[in-house]
Amino acid sequence: MSSDRKKPLSNHLSLVPPQEPSARSDAEASAAGTTPAGQEQTPAPEFRAHETDSTKALATRDDSAPGNALALTDLPEHTREVMKKGSKSFSLAALLFDKESREGAQYLYAWCRTCDDEIDNETDPAKQIEKLNLLREKTARAFADQPVNDPAFQAFRELCRKYKIEEAHPQELLEGMRMDVEGSRIRNDEDLIL
């Protein structure tokens, strides 16, 4: 990879110092799957699938009907729950960010989790490609301000608006999923660049 393609991470991330453990609220501890000081902690469950409400019946949703859409004010709570159910470690790590950054991370996680689950929960490669095409379409609809009734795609739309994320970036991630489904092999650094 040429050095002119490399960009320092500092151009992309801003870190917020972690809060002292005693400063964590009950709500934040609950989001991380931990408990406030002095309360008994429930043991983590055994491995479970990552299926969420957002990933159920993705292909059957009619985005022109209001059925599954959430109010914008409900998206933070919904995406927090998706992250909490999907990854305790991501949920816990998100507590290191300020509220605005944490919400953005939750919105991004919900979209990624939905896309990943939709592909991973299907074993037939032909059906995986069909689902990928649908995910590409739903992502394009979100960018085009067309109706999307999937809360993960609603949240992703808001995230992309706020942070001016170009559509090419999530579409490249979906292209990477297609390459994975098709069994593409990475032979060198240049193959990593879509």
C-alpha positions in Angstrom: 0.0 0.0 0.0 1.4 3.4 -0.9 2.1 5.8 2.0 0.0 8.5 0.4 -3.1 6.3 1.0 -2.4 6.0 4.7 -4.1 8.5 7.0 -3.5 8.8 10.7 -6.3 7.6 12.9 -6.3 11.0 14.7 -8.0 12.5 11.6 -10.9 10.2 12.1 -11.4 9.7 15.8 -11.7 11.9 18.8 -11.5 10.2 22.1 -13.3 11.3 25.3 -11.7 10.5 28.6 -13.5 7.7 30.5 -15.7 8.6 33.4 -14.9 7.4 36.9 -16.8 4.2 37.6 -18.7 5.9 40.5 -19.9 8.6 38.1 -21.8 6.1 35.9 -25.5 6.4 36.1 -27.8 3.4 36.6 -29.0 3.9 33.0 -25.5 3.8 31.6 -24.6 0.7 33.7 -27.8 -1.0 32.4 -26.8 -0.1 28.8 -23.4 -1.7 29.3 -25.0 -4.8 30.8 -23.4 -4.1 34.2 -24.9 -3.0 37.4 -24.4 0.0 39.6 -22.2 -0.3 42.6 -23.7 -2.4 45.4 -26.1 -4.4 43.3 -25.8 -8.0 42.3 -24.7 -8.7 38.7 -26.6 -11.2 36.6 -24.2 -13.6 34.8 -23.9 -13.2 31.1 -25.9 -15.6 29.0 -24.3 -18.3 26.9 -23.7 -17.6 23.2 -26.8 -16.5 21.4 -27.6 -15.5 17.8 -27.6 -11.8 17.0 -31.1 -11.7 15.6 -32.8 -8.4 16.5 -36.2 -6.9 15.7 -34.4 -5.0 12.9 -33.2 -8.2 11.3 -36.5 -10.1 11.4 -38.3 -10.3 8.0 -36.2 -7.6 6.4 -37.2 -8.7 2.9 -40.9 -8.6 3.6 -41.0 -5.0 4.7 -42.8 -2.4 2.5 -40.9 0.8 3.0 -43.7 2.9 1.5 -46.0 1.9 4.3 -45.6 3.4 7.8 -45.6 0.0 9.6 -42.2 -0.3 11.3 -41.0 3.3 11.3 -40.1 4.9 14.6 -40.3 8.5 15.6 -36.9 10.1 15.4 -37.0 10.6 19.2 -37.3 6.8 19.7 -34.2 6.0 17.6 -31.6 6.5 20.4 -33.4 4.1 22.7 -34.0 1.5 20.0 -30.4 1.6 18.7 -29.1 1.4 22.3 -31.1 -1.8 22.8 -29.8 -3.2 19.5 -26.2 -2.6 20.7 -26.9 -3.9 24.2 -28.4 -7.1 22.8 -25.8 -7.6 20.0 -22.6 -6.8 21.8 -22.0 -6.2 25.5 -18.4 -5.2 24.8 -19.5 -2.5 22.2 -22.2 -1.3 24.6 -19.7 -1.0 27.4 -17.1 0.7 25.2 -19.6 3.2 24.0 -19.9 4.5 27.6 -16.4 6.0 27.1 -17.8 8.5 24.6 -19.8 11.6 25.2 -23.6 11.3 24.7 -23.5 12.6 21.1 -20.7 10.3 20.0 -22.2 7.3 21.8 -25.5 7.9 20.0 -23.7 8.0 16.7 -21.9 4.8 17.5 -25.2 3.1 18.4 -26.8 4.3 15.1 -23.9 2.9 13.1 -23.8 -0.3 15.1 -27.6 -0.9 14.5 -27.1 -0.6 10.7 -24.0 -2.8 10.7 -25.6 -5.4 12.9 -28.8 -5.5 10.8 -26.8 -6.0 7.6 -24.5 -8.6 9.1 -27.3 -10.6 10.7 -29.3 -10.6 7.5 -26.4 -12.2 5.6 -25.2 -14.5 8.4 -28.7 -15.8 9.1 -29.0 -17.1 5.5 -27.0 -20.1 4.4 -27.8 -20.3 0.7 -25.3 -18.1 -1.2 -27.9 -17.1 -3.9 -30.3 -15.9 -1.2 -27.5 -14.1 0.6 -26.8 -12.2 -2.7 -30.5 -11.4 -3.0 -30.5 -10.1 0.6 -27.4 -8.0 -0.1 -29.1 -6.5 -3.1 -32.0 -5.6 -0.9 -29.7 -4.1 1.8 -28.0 -2.0 -1.0 -31.4 -0.8 -2.1 -32.5 0.1 1.4 -29.3 1.9 2.0 -29.7 3.9 -1.2 -33.3 4.7 -0.2 -32.0 6.1 3.1 -29.5 8.3 1.3 -32.2 9.4 -1.2 -34.6 10.5 1.6 -37.1 7.8 0.4 -39.2 6.0 3.0 -37.4 3.3 5.0 -39.4 1.6 7.7 -36.5 -0.2 9.3 -35.4 1.7 12.4 -31.8 0.7 11.7 -31.9 2.3 8.3 -33.8 5.4 9.8 -31.0 5.8 12.3 -28.3 5.3 9.7 -29.9 8.0 7.6 -29.8 10.4 10.5 -26.1 9.5 11.2 -25.1 10.0 7.6 -26.8 13.4 7.5 -25.2 14.6 10.7 -21.7 13.4 9.9 -21.9 13.9 6.1 -21.1 10.3 5.4 -21.0 9.6 1.7 -23.1 6.8 0.3 -20.0 5.2 -1.3 -18.7 4.1 2.1 -21.5 2.0 3.3 -22.0 0.6 -0.2 -18.3 -0.5 -0.1 -18.9 -2.3 3.1 -21.8 -4.1 1.5 -19.6 -4.9 -1.5 -17.1 -6.4 1.0 -19.9 -8.6 2.3 -20.7 -9.7 -1.3 -17.0 -10.6 -1.8 -17.1 -12.7 1.4 -20.3 -14.5 0.3 -18.7 -15.3 -3.1 -15.5 -16.5 -1.4 -13.2 -13.8 -2.9 -9.6 -14.2 -1.7 -7.4 -11.3 -0.7 -4.0 -11.8 -2.3 -2.3 -8.5 -1.6 -2.8 -5.0 -0.1 -4.3 -3.7 -3.4 -7.1 -6.3 -3.2 -8.2 -4.7 0.1 -9.0 -1.4 -1.7 -12.5 -1.5 -3.3 
